[in-house]
Amino acid sequence: MVCLATGIVWITVTGHSYAQTARTIKLEEAITMSLQNSKQLKLSQSNIDLAGLGIRQVKENQLPSFSVSGSYLRVNSPNVNLKIKQEGSDSTGNSGGMPNVHQAMYGMASASMPLFSGFRFKYGLESAKYVEQAAKLDADADREAVIQNTVAAYGNLYKAQKAVDLVTENLTSERERVQEFTNREKNGMLARNDLMKAKLQESNVELALLNAQNDLKITTINMNLLLGLPEETVLEADSNSFTILKEEGVAAEWEQTALEHRKDFAANGIRQKAADSDIKVAKADLYPSVALSAGYVALSIPGVVTVPNAVNAGIGFKYDVASLWKSGAKIAQARTKAYQLKTNEQIILDKIHLEVNTAYYNYVLTKRKIDVYAKAVEQANENYRITKNKYDNSLVTTTELLDADVAQVQSRIDYEAAKADAVVAYKKLEQTAGVIN
């Protein structure tokens, strides 16, 4: 009774687990959710924010500076021995009229506004704006990568689900065959060796199903992480997402599209402009700086002097002659960075050429594979039908029948996988061309 109760509880729990309703999600919905929950895109946005703060910092440096300071000093009564006799002093040089000072106070306020600093602010602001544009382009490239990763994960989810469905269906057939062979073996109509082959085939399919279910669990966890869903969410890919295939076009046209739309290529061009501005910023030290200044001073030394309103204003000029021999390394460093970006442009061009052509021919290949696997499914089904008829008439062995069955299931799995691979390959082609959406 205990064993029976335990078995009933186990069946109830497992049945409830497998009866959990799967959430069917379309590819477009998955992409939208992954973009909303991508941690990489949040990091990219923070880089844009940092670049914007760089612009703000340059602008704030152009604002007037203002400082206030003050001091209160407590002074002792020092002994002053003047060596030069003054009128009214005694023979020791001490003056009888020396004031007795015990404290001093002063306050200062100064303001300065730069008028000219060798174009440092102008080109610094220009460079900061270019950096912000490049950060936005980098974020767009990250967005495209997130889309492609989502499409690939979605394709893996679909393939894993189809593998589980087809292997489960095949396992049912194998169990029915084992039951049939068992009955025939009991009635002396089948050799025991053939029954063992059927049972071995059943065990192999059970192992294949375990592997397929494990792959489905892993791909589901990965998909839930991308979409920001709870880990236990059961997902189901929409098979309609893999029914429409687009024409591949011409590789040269895709490559030209990439040159016009690739974000990494555009970002490198923007960074070259920023580097040119940085060279001008480095040269700013060779120019003088001019600033408008003003100040206010209040001074009080009791018994000596009181200055309540000393105000000054004027224009200051400064030129660091040492910059003529100290700025060389800074200018050379800025020019080297510009050269690196120019060289990197050629590297990106080679990368675009390789990536676009690789993605293009991979897509062409996956489309051809669909046609081949579709024929393979027809051929495998017909081969199994013929082999089954021959087996029923004792014209082929059990091994040939089981081989035909395996080939039939494998062809269907390969066909479904090819459909998903084709969609992923086309999205990869779009990504390499910079037009994925």
Salt bridges, closest charged atoms under 4 A:
GLU29 OE2 - ARG23 NH2 3.00
GLU60 OE2 - ARG56 NE 2.94
ASP138 OD2 - ARG271 NH2 2.38
GLU144 OE2 - LYS263 NZ 2.88
GLU169 OE2 - ARG412 NH1 3.34
GLU174 OE1 - ARG177 NH1 2.84
GLU180 OE2 - ARG184 NH1 3.95
GLU185 OE2 - ARG192 NH1 3.95
GLU202 OE2 - ARG175 NE 3.67
GLU206 OE2 - ARG175 NH2 3.44
GLU248 OE1 - LYS367 NZ 3.04
GLU255 OE2 - HIS353 ND1 2.83
ASP264 OD2 - ARG262 NH2 2.87
ASP285 OD1 - ARG120 NH2 2.36
ASP285 OD2 - LYS330 NZ 2.83
GLU355 OE1 - ARG262 NH2 3.03
GLU382 OE2 - ARG385 NH2 2.46
ASP392 OD1 - LYS388 NZ 3.06
ASP405 OD2 - ARG177 NH1 3.50
GLU416 OE1 - LYS419 NZ 3.26
ASP421 OD1 - LYS159 NZ 2.88
GLU430 OE1 - LYS427 NZ 3.29
